[in-house]
Amino acid sequence: MLLAFDVGNTNIVLGVFKDGQLIQNWRMETDTGKSADEYGMIVNQLFRYEGLKTEDVKDVIISTVVPPVLFTLQHLSTKYFHRRAIVIGPGIKTGLVVKYDNPKQVGADRIVNAVAALAKYGGPLIIIDFGTATTFCAVSDKAEYLGGTIAPGIKISSDALFEKTAKLPRVELEAPGQAICKNTIESMQSGLVYGYMGLVEHIVARMRKELKETYHIEKEPKVIATGGLATMINSGVDCIDCVDKMLTLEGLRIIYEKNRPLGSGKGKQECE
């Protein structure tokens, strides 16, 4: 089996693949204070609850945008699974040509999402990942990662309203059903949710226009969304073609297959 870790700023999503199929996945809070042993105990309990055996894990792959957690999970991999983890980063084969000014600045999650979306849906693509930050990535039909946009996540915006104002409360992120609201909570929900839907539609429209005018890509791009709030935002916009919640985990499996010789368990597998 393959154990895949997708480490975000807020949550860690981990999944187990057997014979190329995702058989189980979980979500836990990202905590830079946790030790490898603490994470190891959590993973062990999750495995036991689902009737999985840790000794059946033959390889581990990690994508992270939180550097302090990387060493911890690498230690977990060697101690509990007796494998050196494959880490998404420079030197890992992805099949993408990264057109960023500095390719090392592209978040690992954005690359992993692009790999998965290309394999599943073909290009050109616009990929939206609704995480702590919301990222928009453009990928050509020639497997070129062209670049994109990074916006504050909707939860960050909600937290800022609560923390930076004296009287506004913390609210649940849900659509109130109208824009002309009669109370403070629904007024905030309207601004957050509908405002964010407008942000998504506008950025996607601009990216579609630039793909045609700047990159001369005439084929209409597919718009793929992933992340925790993708379903809610999709319910109020017309620009998203597909919501794929497991996109990042699937990308990790595909990249693992491209780098499988690295996963022998004893060789050096960390990226330089």
N, C-alpha and C positions, 0 to 999 in steps of 0.2 A: 504493500500500500504506500501511497504518497501522502504525506502530511504537508499542507500548504498554509502559510501564515500571511495574511494581508494586514499589516499594521498601519492604522490611521492615527490621527491625533486624538480622536475620541474613543474609537473602538478597535479591537483586534477581531478580525473575522478569520476563523480557521476552518479548513475543510479537509476531509479524507477522501482520496480517490482510490478506487480499486478497479483494475483493468480499464482505466481511462474514464470511469464513471464516478461522478460525485455521489458518494453514498451517505455522507453526513456532514453537516456544517453547524457551527456555533458562533456566537458573538459574545465577547467579553470586553470589559472596560480596559482601555489602555492606561497602565499605571507604571510610570517610570521608577517608582519606588519599590516595586515588587522584585524579588530575587528570582533567579532561575528555578530554585527549589519551590517557591510559591507558585509560579506559573506551571511548573512540572506537576505539582499536586493537583492543580485545577484540571490540566489536560488529562491526567491519569483518571480522575473522577469522571470526567466527561466520557472517556473511552469506556470505563467500566459500566456506566449507566446505559450506554448504547450496546453493550455486549461486544465491544471491539477490544482487540489485544494490542498493546503497545509494541510487543515484539514482532508484530506483522508489518510494522512501518519499516520500509526499506530505504526511503529517502525523505528528506525534508527540504522545502524550498521556502524562502522568506522574501517578501517585498515589504519595505518599511519607509515611511517618511518621518520616522521618529528615531534618530540615531541612538539615543541612550538605550532603547529597547533592543537594538540589534545584538549587542554583545550578550545580553541576557538570554535571548532566544537561541543564539549560537551555542551558548553554554548548556542550555536546556537540551538542545539537539544532541550534543555529544554525550551528556550525562545520562539522559533518559532513553534516547533512541540509538545511541552509539553510532551516530552518523554526523559527518560535517555537513552543515546545511549549505545548499546552493543559495547565494544571495543575489538578488537582482541589482545590477550595477554595471559599471564598465567591464568589458571583457566577456559579458554574457551574450550569447547569440539570441537575437530576437527576430531577425528577418526584416527589421525596419531600417530605413535610412532617415536619421534624425537631422532635420534642417534647422534646429535651434541654433542661435549664435554660439552658445556654449552647451553642447549636448549633456554635459554633466549636471546642468541645472534642472533638467527635466525630472520631475518626480517619478519615482519608480512605479507608482500606481498608475500614472498616466501612460507610461510605456506599456505596462501589462494590459491595461484596458484596450489600448490600440491594437495590440497583438491579438487579443481575443476577438474583438469586434471585426477585424479584417478576416480572420479565419471563419467566423460564423456568418457574416453578412456581406463581405466584399466591400470594396471601396468605390467611390470616395465616401468619407464618413465625417460626421460631427458627433463626438462622444461627450456626453455631459455626465459628470460624476458629482452627485449631491452628497458631499461629505462635510467635514468641519469647514473647509473651503469648498466652493463649487468651481469645478474646472470644466472648461470647454476646449476640446482638442479637435483639430482638423487633420485628417489623414487622406492622402491622395489614393487613386486607384493603382498607383505604382508602389504602394507600401512606403510612402514618404510621410514621416511625421512632420507636418508643416509648422506647427505651433498652436497657439490658442490664447485663452483668456482665463484669468483667475479672479473670482469674485468672493467676497465674504459669504460664508454659508448663512442660510436663513436662521439657524439657531444662534449663530454669533450675533446677527442683527437683533434678534429678539433679546438676547442677554444684554446687549449694549443699551437697549431702550430701558431695561429694568435697572441696570447698574448706574447709568449716567443721568438718570432723572430722579427727581425727589418724590414724585407722586405716582408714576406709572407702575403698575404691577407686573409680575411675571405672568405670562399667558401661555396656554396650550397652543401649539401650532396646528390650527385647523381653520378651514375656510368658514367664515360666518354666514355666507349665503347672500350677502349684499355689501355694496360699497358705501351706501348711505346708512351709517350705523347709529344707533340710539344710545350706546353706552361705551365707556372707555375700553373695556376688554374687547368687544367686537370691533371697535374702531382700530385698535392695534392689530388684531388678527387680520383685518381687511388690508391694512397697509403692508403687513409682513407677507401674507400669502399672495394676495393679488398683485402687490408691487413686485414680488419675486417672479411671479408668472410673467409679468410684463418685461422684466429684465431678461428672462430666458428667451422669450420670443424675439426681443430686439437683438440680442447678441447672435442668436441663430440666424436671423435675417441678414445681419451684417456679414457673418461668416459665409453664408451662401453666396452673397453678392461678391465677396472678395475671391472666393474659389473660382467664380466665373471670370471676373474682370482682371484679377491679378495673376491667378494661376492657370487661367484658360482651361478650366475643367468644366465642360459643358454638361456632363452627366449630373443629374440631381443627387446630392449626397443623402444617404440615409442618416437619420438622427437617432442615436441610441443613447438611452439614459440608464444610469445605474445609481446605487446609493440609497440610503435609508428613506429619503423623502421623495424619491423619483415618482412613485405612484401618485402621491398627493399633487405634485406639481403637474404631472401629466394629465390629471383630471380636468385641468383648467386651461390647457394650451392645445394648439393644433399643430405644433411644429415637431413633436416627438413621434417617431415612427414605432419605436419599440422600447419597452422597459425590460431590462435584463439584470436582475438583482445579483446573480452569481457571476457576472462578467469578469471581475478581477480574479476570482478563484479559478475560473476556466482559463484565463490568460496565464496564470501560474502553471497550470498543468501543461499547456502548450509549450511554454518556454522550457519547462522541465524536459519535455520530450526532445526539444532541440539541443539540449545540453546534457542529455542523459549520461554520456560517458563520464561526466564529472561526478556523477552520483554513485560512485563505487563504494563510498563509505569510508575510505582510508586516505585518499589523496587530498591535497589542498584544494578546497573548493570556494573559499571566500574570494570576492573580487579584489583586485589590487587597486 
